[in-house]
Amino acid sequence: MKISLNWIAQYLDQGVAAQEACDALLNAGLPVESVVETEHGHLLDVEVTSNRSDCLCHLGMARELAALLGRKFHLPKVELRESGRPVNELAQVRIEDDAGCVRYVARVINNVHVGASPAWLQQALESVGQRSINNVVDVTNYVLLETGQPLHAFDLDQLAKRQIVVRRARAGEKLVTIDSQTRELQPSMLVIADEQSPVAVAGIMGGKISGVTEATVNVLLESARFDPLTIRQTARALTLSSESSYRFERGIDPTATEWASGRAAQLILEVAGGDLASGVCAVGNVADRSREVRLRLGQVKRIVGVDIPPEQIHQILTRLEFSPRADGPDFVCRIPSHRLDVSREIDLIEEICRVWGYGKIPVEQKISHAVRLMDRSQEAGRLIRTTLAGAGASEAITFSFVDAVEAQLFLDPTAGRPLRVSDAVRKVSNTLRTSIFPGLLRSRRHNETNGQMNAFLFEVAGIYFQAAGQPGDKPFEEPQLALVGDTVSQMTGALELLVHKLNRQAVLRVHPKDFIMFARGTSGEVRVTVDDHGETALGSVGMFSPKVQAHYDLKHAAAGIQVRWSTLLHLFEPIPGARPIPRFPAVRRDLSVVVDEAVRWGTLRDLLMDLALEFLQSVEFVGVFRGKQVGIGRKSVTLTLVFRNPQATLRSQEVDLQIQRALAALQLRCGAVLRV
């Protein structure tokens, strides 16, 4: 940002020397890249960080130097002489895109005399490297450089039906801008149009036909607030940047729109004459000015490390126009509208340090740092990630937005509908993910493309959708853990290991259930039990359906599992419970039974556990065999029954009796036959 010290001097009670300004700005975090002495005084090129948009103008720099050097700052007075007809009789303004344009203010000045600018105006612009065009256009450029609020002047007689319409461009529309270049407009671009066609690219550059020339008699003066993201996207799409777009992209003072309009109208009357129509044609919302932040004096010392007297803190905040007022031991500050970068207590502390002086903070040989122990959820999260990494999985971080088609692949319509952002902001991938699987499957496909066919990935992230049947259609948001790998057994095995690490008493079970993203008959609901206190739903697991496989163009079949993060954290035992080491050995008996294909392993396990066999400690799954030896529609399931008597060594006869009971129950309930 190039600033003229002579220009700034008119807003301060006394001038500022070049070296004095350089030192003050450098110490406050605004380094001066160069100082050039010109015929119009010293010109400083200041490096302004992107968060300090208030310093992209001479008034902003004057405020900054006044606070840093203890000068008094004053705004120019705006006094308007309205002598024409009401502005609403001369022009109309309509905003069709509220997201792109928050506020639009128009004034009309009739009977202007467009010509050369007076010497003072030409010199002011030349002092910062701007060339003079004509008195009306020069005023808009001057006020832009003075206030940071971009403005534009239209030849009112060149606007069809004297209309101003703020809207998105229509397909096929073009505009010849003031640089004589023809711009092809896209529907995502915000334009200023009249009743017939675009007359300016909003916030970036005006059109050539509607520009002010020596033939102009009646002027419409624009002062508006445009959406920064919209301006940035349009400027990049058109490869077109300007002083206006540079400021709109970084944010402008929300209350400067009216003031800058009045300031420009006052100067146009001064340098070009004319009759100012009474009133303004203003459309849109006026920004809320009530922003207050509490500052705890104790926090200042904790962050800075030294004592700054409260009266000095009050003085600094006052010089920065934060209007501090005492509230017990704290200060409550009212943030001025031009300081868009200040919204938190830490921001105020940084401002105090800048003005007080970073050089006054002593350099210590040793720095103390308070070490805070991880809380329960942090400790559990660390254990989960470490365990999965140890099991061979790689953590992924994927994008939260997906295409609408992807969102529907993983969300049951009865559960709700996906959440989408405005099409004007995002045309592609504009839907919040309803599952973590899309990002992981894209990553798996990327690995396949690069020769890694068995990528085992996991991610912890949030999912979102509009829940069905909730009061007020409340959005649903939940953090989850998802894994993607080769097989269901790999998924459940990893989760069993993880659950065992979190809680040694937890038992994981999978109950058959179909889910929209998994192939029918390959999926189930994952449930967890702790100390036989009842099952809690944890998530779902299965092989992805052919539709999902085809959407991501996966060469190899993939399986996935997703579980609720909060339920996992609830399982965590920071201090694992201990049990005494058994004094007597266990007896293990393998049991192979032939059952119908429809009988699941979980059914056999639950039946045996419900029998309450004497000394039975656990039932473990070994494997399944299918073949002509067991018959069509039948399978052989091998189980291991573990028996232990805590009081004595078990004898073989005692175990044989329990095995006979087990076989009898399996035959009666499931039609099982012992395979020999």
Secondary structure, 3 states (H helix, E strand, C coil): CEEEHHHHHCCECCCCCHHHHHHHHHHCCCCEEEEEEECCEEEEEECCCCCCHHHCCHHHHHHHHHHHHCCCECCCCCCCCEEEEEHHHCCEEEECCCCCEEEEEEEEEECCCCCCCCHHHHHHHHCCCCCCCCHHHHHHHHHHHHHCCCEEEEEHHHCHHHEEEEEECCCCCEEEECCCCEEECCCCCEEEECCCCEEEECCCEEECCCCCCCCCCCEEEEEEEECHHHHHHHHHHHCCCCHHHHHHHHCCCCCHHHHHHHHHHHHHHHHHCCEEEECCEEEECCCCCCCEEEEEHHHHHHHHCCCCCHHHHHHHHHHCCCCCEEECCEEEEECCCCCCCCCCHHHHHHHHHHHHCHHHCCCCCCCCCCCCCCCHHHHHHHHHHHHHHHCCCEECCCCCEECHHHHHHCCCCCCEECCECCCCCCCCCCEECCCCHHHHHHHHHHHHHCCCCCCCEEEEEEEEEEECCCHHHCEEEEEEEEEEECCHHHHHHHHHHHHHHHCCCEEEEEEECCCCCECCCCCEEEEEEECCCCEEEEEEEEEECHHHHHHCCCCCCCEEEEEEHHHHHHHCCCCCCCCCCCCCCCEEEEEEEEEECCCCHHHHHHHHHHCCCCCEEEEEEEEEECCCCCCCCEEEEEEEEEECCCCCCCCHHHHHHHHHHHHHHHHHHHCCEECC
